[in-house]
């Protein structure tokens, strides 16, 4: 288990029927596993996570 929280990596956005879902991955270089939004820790490596929606994920061009 890591003591310091790292920002999870937002890789893509899924839109279906008006619902927006962000896809998140672990920031640990050795792990890179998919994690659910709101999880406190990565289930594979134990990395402490925080979720921040960056400008890359909120770009209107990505959504369209």
Residue frames as a rotation matrix with the C-alpha (Angstrom) as fourth column:
UNK 1
0.580 0.815 0.000 0.00
0.815 -0.580 0.000 0.00
0.000 0.000 -1.000 0.00
UNK 2
-0.412 -0.698 0.586 1.34
0.695 -0.656 -0.294 3.42
0.589 0.286 0.756 -0.97
UNK 3
-0.366 0.210 -0.907 1.04
0.811 -0.405 -0.422 6.34
-0.456 -0.890 -0.022 1.46
UNK 4
-0.627 0.063 -0.777 0.67
-0.203 -0.975 0.085 9.17
-0.752 0.211 0.624 -1.03
UNK 5
0.337 0.840 0.426 -2.32
0.393 0.285 -0.874 9.46
-0.856 0.462 -0.234 -3.34
UNK 6
-0.849 -0.516 -0.111 -1.66
0.078 -0.329 0.941 9.81
-0.522 0.790 0.320 -7.05
UNK 7
-0.089 0.833 -0.546 -4.16
-0.750 -0.417 -0.514 11.06
-0.655 0.364 0.662 -9.60
UNK 8
-0.012 0.197 0.980 -5.74
0.394 0.902 -0.176 8.24
-0.919 0.384 -0.088 -11.57
UNK 9
-0.870 -0.392 -0.297 -5.32
-0.134 -0.393 0.910 8.50
-0.474 0.832 0.289 -15.34
UNK 10
0.259 0.965 -0.038 -8.46
-0.145 0.000 -0.989 9.32
-0.955 0.262 0.140 -17.32
UNK 11
-0.700 -0.618 0.358 -8.08
0.190 0.322 0.927 7.66
-0.688 0.717 -0.108 -20.70
UNK 12
-0.876 0.439 0.199 -11.46
0.172 -0.100 0.980 8.01
0.450 0.893 0.012 -22.38
UNK 13
-0.637 0.768 0.073 -15.11
-0.549 -0.384 -0.742 8.98
-0.542 -0.513 0.666 -22.04
UNK 14
-0.864 0.476 0.161 -18.06
0.481 0.691 0.539 6.74
0.146 0.543 -0.827 -22.87
UNK 15
-0.683 0.718 -0.130 -21.42
-0.619 -0.665 -0.417 8.30
-0.386 -0.204 0.899 -23.63
UNK 16
-0.850 0.507 -0.141 -24.58
0.304 0.692 0.655 6.25
0.430 0.514 -0.742 -23.94
UNK 17
0.056 0.997 -0.050 -28.15
0.766 -0.010 0.643 7.51
0.641 -0.074 -0.764 -23.66
UNK 18
0.541 0.145 0.828 -26.99
-0.134 -0.958 0.255 10.76
0.830 -0.249 -0.499 -22.07
UNK 19
0.965 -0.262 0.007 -24.87
0.051 0.211 0.976 9.07
-0.257 -0.942 0.217 -19.37
UNK 20
0.500 -0.865 -0.030 -21.20
-0.565 -0.300 -0.768 10.04
0.656 0.402 -0.639 -19.23
UNK 21
0.962 -0.268 0.056 -18.73
0.147 0.679 0.720 7.47
-0.230 -0.684 0.692 -17.91
UNK 22
0.459 -0.883 -0.103 -15.01
-0.873 -0.427 -0.234 8.12
0.163 0.197 -0.967 -17.45
UNK 23
0.860 -0.293 -0.417 -12.52
0.255 0.956 -0.147 5.26
0.441 0.020 0.897 -17.85
UNK 24
0.646 -0.604 0.467 -9.74
-0.762 -0.547 0.347 5.35
0.046 -0.580 -0.813 -15.24
UNK 25
0.610 -0.551 -0.569 -6.41
0.269 0.820 -0.506 3.55
0.745 0.156 0.648 -14.94
UNK 26
0.794 -0.389 -0.467 -3.92
0.515 0.024 0.857 3.19
-0.322 -0.921 0.219 -12.10
UNK 27
0.875 -0.482 -0.049 -1.07
-0.458 -0.792 -0.404 5.75
0.156 0.376 -0.913 -12.23
UNK 28
0.359 -0.769 0.529 1.48
-0.374 0.401 0.836 3.20
-0.855 -0.498 -0.143 -11.03
UNK 29
0.002 -0.449 -0.894 3.91
-0.993 -0.105 0.051 2.51
-0.117 0.887 -0.446 -13.91
UNK 30
-0.904 -0.427 0.013 4.19
-0.425 0.902 0.074 -1.21
-0.043 0.062 -0.997 -13.14
UNK 31
-0.565 0.755 0.332 0.43
0.213 0.522 -0.826 -1.76
-0.797 -0.396 -0.456 -12.69
UNK 32
-0.854 0.251 -0.456 -1.66
-0.510 -0.581 0.634 0.31
-0.106 0.774 0.624 -15.18
UNK 33
-0.780 0.625 0.032 -4.82
0.626 0.775 0.086 -1.69
0.028 0.087 -0.996 -14.35
UNK 34
-0.395 0.743 0.540 -8.35
0.033 -0.576 0.817 -0.39
0.918 0.341 0.203 -14.85
UNK 35
-0.887 0.129 -0.443 -9.98
0.451 0.038 -0.892 1.03
-0.098 -0.991 -0.092 -11.69
UNK 36
0.070 0.979 0.189 -13.51
0.912 -0.140 0.386 2.12
0.405 0.146 -0.903 -10.88
UNK 37
-0.328 -0.121 0.937 -14.20
-0.007 -0.991 -0.130 5.79
0.945 -0.049 0.324 -10.26
UNK 38
0.471 0.493 0.731 -14.38
-0.658 -0.355 0.664 6.56
0.587 -0.794 0.157 -6.56
UNK 39
0.737 -0.280 -0.615 -12.15
0.469 0.867 0.167 3.67
0.487 -0.412 0.770 -5.44
UNK 40
0.903 -0.416 0.109 -9.71
-0.364 -0.604 0.709 4.60
-0.229 -0.680 -0.696 -2.68
UNK 41
-0.082 -0.952 0.296 -7.04
-0.550 0.290 0.783 2.09
-0.831 -0.099 -0.547 -3.68
UNK 42
-0.079 -0.050 -0.996 -6.02
-0.935 0.351 0.057 0.14
0.346 0.935 -0.075 -6.77
UNK 43
0.784 0.469 0.406 -7.19
-0.594 0.757 0.274 -3.47
-0.179 -0.456 0.872 -6.31
UNK 44
0.833 -0.484 -0.269 -4.01
0.224 0.739 -0.636 -4.91
0.507 0.469 0.724 -7.88
UNK 45
-0.092 -0.996 0.022 -1.09
0.483 -0.064 -0.873 -2.92
0.871 -0.069 0.486 -6.46
UNK 46
0.216 0.251 -0.944 -2.63
0.976 -0.071 0.204 -1.00
-0.016 -0.965 -0.260 -3.52
UNK 47
-0.791 -0.501 0.351 -1.74
0.537 -0.844 0.007 2.47
0.293 0.194 0.936 -4.84
UNK 48
-0.226 0.695 -0.682 -3.79
0.616 -0.441 -0.653 5.16
-0.754 -0.568 -0.329 -3.10
UNK 49
-0.522 0.108 0.846 -5.88
0.819 -0.214 0.532 7.03
0.238 0.971 0.023 -5.70
UNK 50
-0.309 0.552 -0.775 -7.50
0.150 -0.776 -0.612 10.41
-0.939 -0.305 0.157 -6.18
UNK 51
-0.136 0.384 0.913 -9.76
0.971 0.236 0.045 11.31
-0.198 0.893 -0.405 -9.08
UNK 52
-0.185 0.021 -0.983 -9.41
-0.024 -1.000 -0.017 14.63
-0.983 0.020 0.185 -10.88
UNK 53
0.529 0.402 0.747 -11.09
0.746 0.200 -0.636 15.28
-0.405 0.893 -0.194 -14.20
UNK 54
-0.414 -0.819 -0.396 -8.46
0.423 -0.559 0.714 17.03
-0.806 0.128 0.578 -16.28
UNK 55
-0.003 0.354 -0.935 -8.90
-0.614 -0.739 -0.278 19.37
-0.789 0.574 0.219 -19.24
UNK 56
-0.850 -0.359 -0.385 -7.95
-0.524 0.501 0.688 16.51
-0.054 0.787 -0.615 -21.56
UNK 57
-0.825 0.560 0.078 -11.01
0.547 0.825 -0.143 14.50
-0.144 -0.075 -0.987 -20.48
UNK 58
-0.014 0.883 -0.468 -13.42
0.516 -0.395 -0.760 17.42
-0.857 -0.252 -0.450 -20.55
UNK 59
-0.799 -0.334 -0.500 -12.42
-0.239 -0.586 0.774 18.66
-0.552 0.738 0.388 -24.00
UNK 60
0.168 0.974 -0.154 -15.56
-0.531 -0.042 -0.846 19.04
-0.831 0.223 0.510 -26.13
UNK 61
0.011 -0.223 -0.975 -13.81
-0.982 0.184 -0.054 17.57
0.191 0.957 -0.217 -29.18
UNK 62
-0.928 -0.372 -0.022 -13.34
-0.355 0.900 -0.252 14.26
0.113 -0.226 -0.967 -27.30
UNK 63
-0.520 0.797 0.307 -17.02
-0.116 0.290 -0.950 14.09
-0.846 -0.530 -0.058 -26.40
UNK 64
0.302 0.703 -0.644 -18.33
-0.733 -0.261 -0.629 14.67
-0.610 0.662 0.436 -29.92
